[in-house]
């Protein structure tokens, strides 16, 4: 089971098990020499966004921690378990240390400012099933444990247990009794029969830190059809719209479960981290005509990190933002039954590197974008900034991108293809907010982007200009074949040198259009569910 979070206690445990009888395994990612106190890690992947570097490295037990004593660059090694250092979270994940007959997962944390680099032991967890912890109950099969109800204490889900979500599982109260849900790399979480979902309430956090070789999986039990379970919902304290004028902070109920509220006045609100995570076969209707999305973000703030997340085979939307300021990177939205990316209620966040790929026989829109359904001009007006999207549709779909109900958006460096209609603007409020071709307000723009559909543009209700004129009046846009090989640029693709940098610190500076630089830049490899 999970050991104490006390750093000194963890080091003592780690030292004790390493200094005991030690046997290596072909699956072990690290070995220990008790004579020298050296921890040998033959393959360490250092993550830096979508790029990474590989090293062989050694740590040595020293005082109350572990110190880096050697590191040598090596060629990339993928397709096997390895030690992973995530520079964004400063965590080292050691998936397997075999000690005698025991196999452990270890998580180390970098000591800030240390030189040479030093690490403390944050977790030491057996990789074999040790029984269900006190916050859960035994599941239907050996090695499974059931989560249910509301948790007002910090809990950690580990990969040595098959976790089952029973009905609604809530982390924390609503801005009271806040808690943190930690999910270790390689952990699997299953809904059991439909209306099962995981909900992070306002004031609480999810720390779901997967790795490329050990992604976190949240799924339905059969992994066959959309809607086998509910999905993941996060509610935060960032600004939303939908309240009467003068109400501050604006807090609104969730449409599917109206007893749950979200929104507030903290744009930088932090609901935690989700990295290298699959959300599969979600979207069960929690009540008639009210399906959950794969990932629902209600008033989630910009302090939250969402990076390398896949939603696959969702019955409703893939990812939907209801207001908030949250940013997202490296999204893979595949085989979604309704809209792959959806926003409303005043979302003003950001997104970069988004792959949307619809199934041949199902799916609605790549993006469905609203400000507010009831009051199209309510503030804060939805106006996200999005860049480097590859949006691939199918003949059964409707539009690649629908901008409606007063939404704003600044779209950069994106490619849309394969839909009946690529881009549609709908609603008088949306057109007026945009301005007019040649005299745009800057509230609704698309630049350095490619469209290639059966019909590239569709003028919606209340049109005050032609969408085609809006598109062609902006810099760098093109209506030509982007030369995609699947979802990657083929050799000679015009996408590879047609991008422009977005002047915002959230965005990586790139010079290409779409989610991938070229055929060798497939950052979906290894960690995603097969699509």
C-alpha positions in Angstrom: 0.0 0.0 0.0 0.9 3.7 -0.1 3.5 4.5 2.5 3.8 7.6 4.6 4.2 11.0 2.9 6.8 11.9 5.5 10.0 12.4 3.4 12.4 11.2 6.1 10.2 8.1 6.7 10.1 7.4 3.0 13.8 7.6 2.6 14.3 5.3 5.5 11.9 2.7 3.9 13.6 3.1 0.5 17.1 2.7 2.1 15.9 -0.3 4.1 14.4 -2.2 1.1 17.3 -1.3 -1.2 19.9 -2.4 1.4 18.1 -5.7 1.9 18.1 -8.7 -0.4 17.9 -7.3 -3.9 17.2 -9.1 -7.1 16.9 -7.6 -10.6 14.1 -8.2 -13.1 13.9 -7.7 -16.8 11.0 -5.3 -16.1 12.8 -3.3 -13.4 13.5 0.3 -14.4 16.2 0.8 -11.7 18.6 -1.3 -9.7 20.5 -0.6 -6.4 24.0 -1.5 -5.3 24.1 -1.7 -1.5 27.9 -1.6 -1.4 28.0 1.8 -3.0 24.5 3.2 -2.3 24.1 3.8 -6.1 20.7 3.7 -7.8 21.4 2.8 -11.4 18.8 3.9 -14.0 19.8 2.7 -17.5 17.0 4.7 -19.2 15.6 8.0 -18.0 13.3 10.0 -20.2 13.3 13.8 -19.4 10.0 15.3 -20.6 9.9 18.9 -21.9 6.5 19.4 -23.5 6.2 17.1 -26.5 9.9 16.7 -26.8 12.1 14.6 -24.6 15.7 13.6 -24.1 17.0 10.3 -22.9 19.8 9.6 -20.4 21.4 6.8 -18.4 21.8 8.2 -14.9 22.8 7.3 -11.3 21.6 8.6 -8.0 23.3 8.0 -4.7 21.8 7.9 -1.2 23.1 11.0 0.6 21.9 12.4 3.9 18.2 12.7 3.8 17.8 12.4 0.1 19.2 11.1 -3.2 21.7 13.0 -5.2 22.4 12.9 -9.0 26.0 11.7 -9.5 26.1 10.8 -13.1 24.1 11.3 -16.3 25.0 10.5 -19.9 22.9 11.2 -23.0 21.7 8.1 -24.9 19.5 7.5 -28.0 15.8 7.5 -27.5 14.4 4.3 -26.0 10.6 3.8 -26.2 8.2 0.9 -26.0 9.4 -0.2 -22.6 9.1 0.8 -19.0 11.6 3.4 -18.0 12.3 6.1 -15.4 10.5 9.4 -16.4 11.4 12.8 -15.1 8.7 15.4 -15.9 10.3 18.8 -15.8 6.9 20.5 -15.6 6.0 18.8 -12.3 9.6 18.2 -11.1 8.6 14.6 -10.3 10.7 11.4 -11.1 8.5 8.3 -11.7 10.3 5.0 -11.2 7.7 2.4 -12.3 9.5 -0.7 -11.0 12.2 -1.4 -8.4 12.3 -5.1 -7.6 13.5 -5.9 -4.1 13.7 -9.6 -3.3 10.2 -10.9 -4.1 8.7 -7.4 -4.0 8.2 -4.9 -6.7 7.8 -1.2 -5.9 6.8 2.1 -7.6 8.8 5.1 -6.4 8.0 8.8 -6.9 10.8 11.3 -6.2 10.6 15.0 -6.1 13.3 17.5 -7.1 14.6 19.7 -4.3 14.2 23.3 -5.7 17.4 25.0 -6.4 19.6 22.0 -5.6 23.0 21.7 -7.4 23.9 18.9 -7.9 20.3 17.8 -8.2 18.8 16.3 -5.1 15.5 14.4 -4.7 13.3 13.4 -1.8 11.1 10.3 -1.8 7.5 11.3 -2.1 6.0 7.8 -2.5 7.0 4.2 -2.2 4.2 1.8 -3.2 4.1 -2.0 -3.7 3.2 -2.9 -7.3 1.4 -6.0 -6.0 -2.1 -6.0 -4.5 -2.0 -5.6 -0.7 -5.8 -5.3 0.0 -8.2 -2.4 -0.3 -7.3 0.8 1.6 -9.7 2.0 4.3 -11.3 4.6 2.0 -12.6 1.9 -0.3 -14.4 -1.5 -0.2 -13.5 -4.8 -1.8 -14.6 -5.1 -5.4 -16.2 -8.0 -7.2 -12.9 -9.6 -8.2 -9.5 -10.1 -6.5 -7.4 -7.0 -6.8 -10.3 -4.6 -7.3 -11.5 -1.9 -4.9 -14.7 0.3 -5.0 -14.9 4.0 -4.6 -18.2 5.6 -3.7 -19.7 8.7 -2.1 -17.8 11.9 -1.0 -14.2 12.1 0.1 -13.1 14.9 2.4 -9.6 13.6 2.9 -6.6 13.2 0.5 -6.6 9.8 -1.2 -4.2 8.2 -3.6 -5.1 5.7 -6.3 -2.3 3.3 -7.2 -1.7 1.0 -10.2 -1.6 -2.2 -8.0 -5.4 -2.0 -7.7 -8.2 -2.0 -10.3 -10.4 0.9 -9.1 -14.1 0.8 -9.6 -16.2 4.0 -9.5 -19.7 3.4 -8.1 -22.3 6.0 -8.9 -21.1 9.6 -8.3 -17.7 9.8 -6.6 -17.0 13.4 -5.3 -13.7 14.8 -4.2 -14.3 17.4 -1.5 -17.3 19.4 -0.6 -18.2 22.5 -2.6 -15.4 24.9 -1.5 -15.5 23.2 1.9 -13.7 20.1 3.2 -11.4 20.3 0.3 -9.3 17.3 -0.7 -6.7 16.1 -3.3 -7.1 13.0 -5.4 -3.7 11.7 -6.5 -3.6 9.1 -9.3 -0.3 7.4 -10.0 1.1 6.5 -13.4 -0.4 3.3 -14.9 -3.5 3.4 -12.6 -6.8 2.1 -14.1 -10.2 3.4 -13.1 -13.4 1.9 -14.3 -17.1 2.8 -14.2 -19.1 -0.3 -13.5 -22.5 0.1 -15.0 -23.4 3.5 -16.5 -24.2 6.4 -14.2 -20.7 6.2 -12.6 -18.6 9.3 -12.7 -15.7 11.1 -10.9 -16.3 14.7 -9.8 -13.7 17.1 -8.5 -15.5 19.9 -6.7 -14.6 23.5 -6.3 -11.6 24.0 -4.0 -10.3 20.4 -4.4 -7.7 19.0 -6.8 -6.9 16.1 -9.0 -3.2 15.2 -9.4 -3.3 12.7 -12.2 0.3 12.4 -13.4 0.6 9.6 -15.9 3.7 9.1 -18.1 4.2 8.1 -21.8 4.9 4.5 -20.9 2.4 4.3 -18.0 -0.7 6.5 -18.9 -3.6 6.7 -16.5 -6.7 5.0 -17.9 -10.3 6.0 -17.0 -12.8 3.8 -18.8 -16.0 1.9 -19.1 -15.8 -1.8 -18.1 -16.1 -3.4 -21.5 -14.2 -0.8 -23.6 -16.5 -1.5 -26.6 -19.1 1.2 -26.9 -19.6 4.8 -26.0 -21.5 5.6 -22.9 -20.4 2.7 -20.7 -19.8 5.1 -17.8 -20.2 8.8 -17.0 -16.8 10.5 -17.2 -14.6 13.0 -15.4 -16.0 16.4 -14.2 -14.0 19.2 -12.7 -15.6 22.3 -11.1 -13.6 25.4 -10.3 -13.8 29.0 -9.1 -12.9 30.8 -12.3 -15.3 33.4 -13.9 -18.3 32.2 -15.9 -21.3 33.9 -17.4 -25.0 33.1 -17.0 -26.0 35.1 -13.9 -28.2 38.2 -13.7 -26.4 41.5 -14.2 -24.5 42.7 -11.1 -24.3 39.3 -9.5 -20.7 38.7 -8.3 -19.3 36.2 -8.2 -21.4 34.4 -10.8 -22.0 30.8 -9.7 -24.3 28.6 -11.8 -25.6 25.0 -11.6 -24.4 22.3 -13.9 -26.9 21.4 -16.5 -26.9 17.6 -16.0 -26.8 17.6 -12.2 -28.3 20.9 -11.0 -27.3 20.5 -7.4 -23.7 21.0 -8.3 -22.5 24.6 -8.8 -19.4 26.1 -10.4 -17.8 29.5 -11.1 -16.3 32.2 -9.1 -13.9 35.2 -9.3 -10.5 33.6 -9.4 -9.2 33.4 -13.0 -6.0 31.6 -11.8 -7.8 29.0 -9.8 -5.9 25.7 -9.6 -7.8 22.4 -9.8 -4.7 20.3 -10.2 -2.9 18.4 -13.0 -4.0 15.9 -15.6 -1.2 14.5 -17.8 -0.9 11.4 -20.0 -4.4 10.3 -19.3 -7.0 8.3 -21.4 -10.7 8.9 -20.8 -12.5 6.1 -22.7 -16.1 5.1 -23.6 -17.7 7.8 -21.4 -20.9 9.8 -21.8 -23.7 7.9 -20.0 -26.9 9.9 -19.5 -27.2 10.7 -15.8 -30.8 11.7 -16.5 -32.9 11.7 -19.7 -31.2 13.6 -22.5 -28.4 14.7 -20.1 -25.3 12.8 -21.0 -22.0 13.6 -19.4 -19.0 14.5 -21.6 -15.7 12.6 -21.5 -14.1 15.5 -19.7 -16.2 18.4 -18.4 -14.5 21.5 -17.2 -16.8 23.8 -15.2 -15.4 27.2 -14.4 -11.9 25.7 -14.2 -9.0 28.2 -13.8 -5.7 28.8 -15.6 -3.7 27.4 -12.7 -4.9 23.9 -13.8 -2.6 21.9 -16.0 -4.2 19.7 -18.7 -1.6 18.2 -21.1 -1.5 15.0 -23.1 -5.1 13.9 -22.6 -7.2 11.7 -24.9 -10.9 11.3 -24.9 -12.0 8.4 -27.1 -15.5 7.0 -28.0 -17.5 9.5 -25.9 -21.2 9.4 -26.4 -21.7 13.1 -26.0 -18.9 15.7 -26.3 -15.2 15.0 -25.9 -14.1 18.0 -23.9 -16.5 20.7 -22.9 -15.7 24.0 -21.2 -18.4 25.8 -19.3 -16.7 29.1 -18.8 -13.4 29.4 -16.9 -9.9 30.2 -18.1 -8.3 26.8 -18.3 -5.7 26.1 -20.9 -5.1 22.7 -22.6 -2.3 21.2 -24.6 -1.8 18.0 -26.6 -5.4 16.9 -26.8 -6.5 13.8 -28.7 -10.2 13.7 -29.3 -11.2 10.6 -31.3 -14.4 8.9 -32.4 -16.5 11.3 -30.4 -20.3 10.8 -30.8 -21.3 14.5 -30.6 -18.9 17.5 -30.7 -15.3 16.9 -30.1 -14.5 20.2 -28.5 -17.3 22.4 -27.1 -17.4 25.6 -25.1 -19.9 28.0 -23.7 -20.7 30.1 -20.6 -17.8 32.5 -21.3 -14.7 30.3 -21.7 -11.7 32.6 -22.2 -9.0 29.9 -22.0 -6.4 28.6 -24.4 -5.5 25.5 -26.3 -2.6 24.4 -28.5 -1.8 21.1 -30.3 -5.3 19.5 -30.7 -6.0 16.5 -32.8 -9.7 15.9 -33.6 -10.4 12.8 -35.7 -14.0 11.7 -36.2 -15.2 8.2 -36.8 -16.4 7.3 -40.3 -19.9 6.4 -39.0 -20.6 8.9 -36.2 -20.0 12.4 -34.9 -21.4 15.9 -35.2 -19.0 18.9 -35.2 -15.3 19.2 -34.6 -15.9 22.3 -32.6 -19.2 23.8 -31.4 -18.6 27.2 -29.9 -21.1 29.3 -27.9 -20.9 32.4 -25.7 -24.3 31.9 -24.0 -27.4 30.2 -25.3 -29.9 32.5 -23.5 -28.1 35.9 -23.7 -25.6 35.9 -26.6 -23.9 39.1 -25.6 -23.5 38.4 -21.8 -20.1 39.1 -20.2 -17.6 37.7 -19.8 -17.9 36.8 -23.5 -16.3 33.5 -24.6 -13.1 34.3 -26.4 -10.5 31.5 -26.3 -7.3 31.6 -28.2 -6.6 28.3 -30.0 -3.6 27.3 -32.2 -2.3 24.3 -34.0 -5.4 22.2 -34.4 -5.8 19.4 -36.8 -9.5 18.7 -37.3 -10.5 15.8 -39.5 -14.1 15.0 -40.2 -16.2 12.5 -42.0 -19.2 12.7 -44.4 -21.6 11.8 -41.6 -20.6 14.9 -39.7 -22.0 18.5 -40.0 -19.4 21.3 -39.6 -15.8 21.3 -38.8 -16.1 24.5 -36.7 -19.4 26.2 -35.8 -19.1 29.6 -34.2 -22.4 30.8 -32.8 -24.4 32.4 -30.0 -22.1 35.4 -29.7 -18.9 33.6 -29.2 -15.5 35.2 -29.8 -12.3 33.3 -30.6 -8.9 33.8 -32.0 -7.9 30.8 -34.1 -4.4 30.3 -35.4 -2.4 27.8 -37.4 -5.2 25.2 -37.8 -6.3 22.8 -40.5 -9.9 21.6 -41.1 -10.7 18.9 -43.7 -13.1 16.1 -44.5 -16.4 17.7 -43.3 -19.5 18.5 -45.3 -18.8 22.2 -44.2 -15.5 23.4 -42.8 -16.5 26.6 -41.1 -19.8 28.1 -40.2 -20.7 31.4 -38.4 -24.2 31.6 -37.0 -26.3 34.2 -35.2 -26.5 37.9 -35.5 -24.7 38.5 -32.2 -21.8 36.4 -33.5 -21.5 38.3 -36.8 -21.8 41.7 -35.1 -19.2 40.8 -32.5 -16.8 39.9 -35.4 -17.1 43.2 -37.3 -16.8 42.9 -41.0 -14.2 41.7 -43.5 -11.6 44.4 -43.9 -12.8 45.9 -40.6 -12.7 43.1 -38.1 -12.9 43.9 -34.4 -10.4 41.2 -33.5 -13.0 39.4 -31.4 -13.5 36.6 -33.9 -10.6 35.8 -36.1 -8.9 32.9 -38.0 -5.4 33.3 -39.4 -2.7 31.1 -41.0 -5.3 28.3 -41.4 -6.3 25.8 -44.1 -9.7 24.5 -45.0 -10.5 21.7 -47.4 -14.1 20.3 -47.2 -16.9 19.4 -49.5 -18.2 23.0 -48.9 -15.6 25.2 -47.1 -18.0 27.8 -45.7 -21.6 28.0 -44.5 -23.4 31.3 -43.7 -25.7 30.8 -40.7 -28.8 32.8 -39.6 -28.4 36.5 -39.2 -25.4 36.8 -41.5 -24.1 40.3 -42.0 -21.2 39.1 -44.2 -20.1 36.0 -46.1 -18.0 33.6 -44.0 -15.9 33.0 -47.2 -15.1 36.8 -47.2 -14.3 36.7 -43.5 -11.8 33.9 -44.0 -10.1 35.1 -47.1 -9.7 38.7 -45.7 -7.4 37.4 -43.0 -3.6 36.7 -43.3 -2.2 33.4 -44.2 -5.4 31.5 -44.9 -5.7 29.0 -47.7 -8.3 26.8 -49.4 -6.1 24.0 -50.6 -5.3 20.4 -50.0 -3.1 20.3 -46.9 -1.6 17.0 -48.0 -2.3 15.0 -44.9 -1.2 11.3 -44.6 -3.9 10.3 -42.1 -3.5 13.0 -39.5 0.1 13.8 -40.1 1.6 16.1 -42.8 2.8 14.2 -45.8 6.1 15.0 -47.5 5.6 18.3 -49.4 2.6 19.4 -47.2 2.2 23.2 -47.2 1.4 23.0 -43.5 5.0 22.6 -42.5 6.2 26.2 -43.0 2.9 28.1 -43.0 2.5 28.9 -39.3 2.9 32.1 -37.3 3.8 32.5 -33.6 1.1 33.4 -31.1 2.3 36.3 -28.9 1.3 34.7 -25.7 3.5 32.9 -23.1 1.1 29.9 -22.9 1.9 29.0 -26.5 5.0 27.2 -27.8 6.5 29.1 -30.7 6.2 27.1 -33.9 6.2 27.8 -37.6 3.8 25.1 -38.8 0.0 24.7 -39.2 -1.8 21.9 -37.5 -1.1 19.8 -34.4 2.1 18.2 -35.9 5.3 19.6 -37.3 5.8 16.7 -39.8 5.5 13.0 -40.2 8.1 12.4 -37.5 6.3 14.5 -34.9 3.6 12.1 -33.8 3.3 13.0 -30.1 0.2 10.7 -29.8 2.5 7.6 -29.9 2.7 5.2 -27.0 0.4 6.8 -24.4 -3.0 6.8 -26.3 -5.7 4.2 -26.8 -5.6 2.8 -30.3 -7.6 5.0 -32.7 
